[in-house]
């Protein structure tokens, strides 16, 4: 679990300069179709993200910086998810949830599944 113990790293990423506690939001990240290899072979990861991570576009950047341990290029392309990765928000296609503009809610579940099978 990524939590307040990583606050200095989170503060650096989000340029937090105050000394009061940052409000955190609990969410679940699920990786499948081979993407779990990018996060230490974990299929499900419970994380606490800073409340400043409000949109899915923010979360994508946060995941790239804080969760993905290798081959970031297999997960993101520019500022969004790489083509060939199905994204579900609480079991619903992200296209139905306003894609990268989705507003993150406490206890949301985000599922990322690679649909590329290589032949």
N, C-alpha and C positions, 0 to 999 in steps of 0.2 A: 504494500500500500504506500502510495506517495502521500505524505501528510505534512504537518507543520514542521517536521524535522528537516525538510528540504526547503524551508522558507527562504534561506539566503539565496539559493539558486533561483527560486521563483521570483524573489524580489529583484534580482538582477535582470531576469527576463522581462519583467513587467515594469521596470524602473520605479519600484516602490521605494520611497525615501522617508517614510514616516516610521515611528517607533511603536505604533499601536498594532494590535493583532489584526491580521487579514482574515476576513470572513472566508470560509472555505465551503465548497459545495461538493457533496459526494455523488459520484456517478460510476457506472460500470462500463468498461470497454471490453468488447469481445472480438477476437481475431480468428479468422478461419480461412480455409482454402490455401494454406501455406503461409499466410501473413503472420501466424503465431511465431514463426522462426525469427521474425524481426524484433520480437519482444521477449526473447529468452525462452521460447517454446511454451509460453503461457497462453492458453486460449481465452481466459477471462482475467481481467485485471480490475480491481476496485481501486479507485483513485479519489483523492480530494484535490479539487482544482480551486485556484483563487477565484473569488466572485468577479474579478475583473475579466475573466474568460467568460464572456456572455453569449457569443454567437458560435455556431459550429465552425465558422472560418477561424475564429480565435482558438478553438479547441484543436483543430487540425495542426496549427502551428505549435500549440502546447504539447501535443502528442509527439510531434517530430522532435521537439527539443528535450522532452522529459521522459518519454516512454520507449520510443523506437531506439533499439540499441545498436543496430547496424543497417546498412543499405537503405538509408532514408529515401533514396531515389525510387525504390520499389513501392513506396507508400504515397509520396506526394509528387506532384508535378507543378512547379511554381507555387501558388498559394492554395491549391485545392488537391483533392484526392486524385490519384492517377487513374486514367481510364482503365476499365477492366476490374475495378473494385466496386462491389455492390455495398451500398451504405444503407443500413436500417437504423431508424431512430425509434426506440420502443416498439420494435417489430413492424414498423411501417417504412416503406420506401422513402428515402429522403426527398425524392422529387415531389412527394405529396406533402412534405413538411417544410417547404421553402428552401431546400438544399442548404447552402452555406450560411443563409440568413436565419436559420432556425435559432430561436432563443433557448438556451440551455436552462433546464429546470432541475431542481434537486432530485436525485434518485433516477435520472434518465439512464437508459441503456443504449449505447451506440455499438452497433455490430458492423464490422468491416470484413468482407469476404471477397477473396480474389476469385475471379471467374476465369482467369487465364490458366490453362492446364498444360500448355506446351506440347500438345500433339497427342 
